[in-house]
Amino acid sequence: MNKALLFLFLSLLLYSCQPTANSEQASPPTSKIFKGWQSNNTGHPAIFAPQIISTGNEFAISFTPDGKEAYFTRTGEKGALTIYQSNFDGENWSAPQVASFSGTYRDADPFVTYDGQKLFFMSFRPFKDGDQPMDAPDIWYVKREGKGWGDPINLEIVNTAEYGEGFPSASLDGTLFFPSDREGANNDIYMSSLKNGKYTAPLRLGVAINGPASESNPGISPDGNLLFFYSSREGIKGAVDLFVSRKENGVWTEAVALGAAINGPHADYCPYVSPDMNYLFLSKGVRTDSSSSNNIYSVSLKEALKDL
């Protein structure tokens, strides 16, 4: 498998998702005054905004800090990947539209910084319009300009010319986490610190997180103390399972798998912690001989961590 296909497999997993037999849809909010991500009161993972945002072809969601905008990836024909935006009016999410910076090239994995001023994403787009798309994806970003976003900018220093980088996630202090295959056939998770407005040379995280299997899709909490990610290591329940590591006294603890309420027999990936640190979002992918789909789920962060 060439590197571009391998990275796409690790990012998208080439699985789709449909609700499992015991899945529940999110219950309606108890009040009109709430953040857009606060719709799941079931106590269990539930499909987020079913038939609006989650239609069977979506993964990797992120929100603006005010909860009024959601950005996510939607799959299409012939491997198309596009970032969509939906707006929240206090009660309902709007019909999604292609984000202003997406729609021409294969874009995925949007992440709005917790201060709302940047949006990172993965893209195969070329450096110059008119050139051929890249064989391996890079991390790009757009800056907030008024109520919209500026033009995409390639994230220098962090990206490599020949390897793939994607699924960016950043804590409030700007520390960036992302997967890359730069040191082998499998993805590992790296971090880069923000110093004087520029990112430092990336460092591969240690054995508490990275191992011989593939580790990808890092989702860092706003305070930088919880790191969720997926792994294909031995002993997992599905194609990939979600794990979490805690930072204690500046050191990452050995990662542990989330419980049976989260990890199932198929693929659990694309973790994201809501800006208020009350919810965990994830994507679930299911592929059978006759059907396949991807959907975005939410669950309270307390519920996700209760068995650990």
DAJOLIN-V434968 format. One record per helix or strand. SS is the DSSP state (H for helix, E for strand). FROM is the first residue (numbers start at 1). TO is the last residue. Records with the same first field share a line. If there is no record, write none. Layout:
SS->FROM-TO / FROM-TO
This chain:
H->3-12 / 77-79 / 301-305
E->24-25 / 46-47 / 50-50 / 54-54 / 57-63 / 69-75 / 81-88 / 93-93 / 97-98 / 107-112 / 118-123 / 138-145 / 148-149 / 153-154 / 165-170 / 176-180 / 188-192 / 194-195 / 198-199 / 203-204 / 215-220 / 226-231 / 240-248 / 251-252 / 256-257 / 267-273 / 279-287 / 292-300
